[in-house]
Amino acid sequence: MSLAHEEILQTLRMLEMEHLDIRTTTLGVNLLDCAGGSVAEVAARIGARIRERAGKLVATAASVEQEFGIPIVNKRVAVTPISLVASACPEDDYTPIAQAMDEAAVACGVDFIGGFTALAHKGATRADRNLMDSIPTALATTEHVCASVSLGTTRAGINMDATLRMARVIKDAAARTADRGGIACAKLVVFCNMVEDNPFVAGANLGVGESDVVLHCGVSGPGVVRHALTQLDKRADLSAVAEVIKRTAFKITRMGELVGREVASRLGVPFGIVDLSLAPTPALGDSVADVLELMGLERTGTHGTTLALALLTDAVKKGGAMAATHVGGLSGAFIPVSEDQGMIDAVRVGALSLDKLEAMTSVCSVGLDMVAIPGDVSVETLAALIGDEMAIGMVNHKTTAVRIIPVPGMGPGDLVEYGGLLGSAPVMAVNDFASTVFARRGGQVPAPIQALRN
């Protein structure tokens, strides 16, 4: 593909001034044949397999970075859901497997490894329950491991027994890392309609429909979209706004596919998908909230925010789909509160509430992401909050998720600092009225009628 001189100059400006980067190259590694008769045996096999498959990922990505001049911020690994691999083990505690994953991540030099995962959307096997119960200790004793659990799908409904169980797990994980602001919960996410090819943590895992090994890529670019909108005439209508975003997303995604395919080629593995989600960072100017406000909102969270986010997400998908051969993952606009300075500011001035965030998740890429709430929230309230988000995904045939942190010892208005890409999170108030009886009913929320599509 030939590039015009102006396109080359535009790309250079994006790299130098507008926070353009490749957010992640994520190597998926199939572990199904690492199953064994004990946790120790499985852990040893998994550690060896990750080292074998991912040992060259960081060096290879670095060589592409240097040659192309394009930053690749994270190098990650995603593995087969561990509850499937460990299902024959007689032990109940899968923490040693997580620790073997963590050691392999350190040996390979990768930033994170996802796939400490259970699939409990319709029912939970013994292995699924074991994995869920192992999450607090596993995340408290590792640095690079990320955990995820599927709690619902449009076809299956929502497993409320597993949802209540995961509310307890989240509270336990926060308590075990209370000295670090409950940071274990930043590595834990629950899903409705979980996808098999997500390169972003904490939900990255390699689905059973994927290859033995595959390279997925996730792009970024809120700063680039923000800059493009600053160049637009303030009198332009929303059709023109959508067109600018679509064209910008095309350029970002085309670069992502180019880089991803090159890394895959040098590793000698198949290239999978580009996840074209706009993923913000705490850096000034790299905010999805800023993009929404450039459309004309005084503050993210005011009336019109859901509409603006819907326009942004749709335009990003349209532009990205034209630029990439295979689009997958989550693909849209992320709204992680702690990782987006504009979102943080909106919460602190009172413009953005938890209820408004929930409404926004009906049209964005994922869901309630990196949201801090009071540490004394009840298990039942937390389960009901998760259930609301699962319902949005189930009814709307979309992926939704919850990555929420009950911060021990903190209440509404406090600020917890995590640093790096995790940023800082203002603690948001939850509803004072109880959902106790409802959350304790358990059972399976039936799939909606729109699930009957055969």
Secondary structure by P-SEA (a helix, b strand, c coil): ccccaaaaaaaaaaacccccccccbbbbbbccccccccaaaaaaaaaaaaaacccaaaaaaaaaaaaacccccccccccccccccccccccccaaaaaaaaaaaaaaacccccccccccccccccaaaaaaaaaaaaaaaacccbbbbbbcccccccccaaaaaaaaaaaaaaaaaaccccccccccbbbbccccccccccccbbbcccccccbbbbbbbcaaaaaaaaaaccccccaaaaaaaaaaaaaaaaaaaaaaaaaaaaaacbbbbbbcccccccccccccaaaaaaaaccccccccaaaaaaaaaaaaaaaaaaaccccccccccccccccccaaaaaaaaaccccaaaaaaaacccccccccccccccccaaaaaaaaaaaaaaaaaacbbbbbbccccccccccbbbbbccccccccbbbccccccccccccccccccccccccc
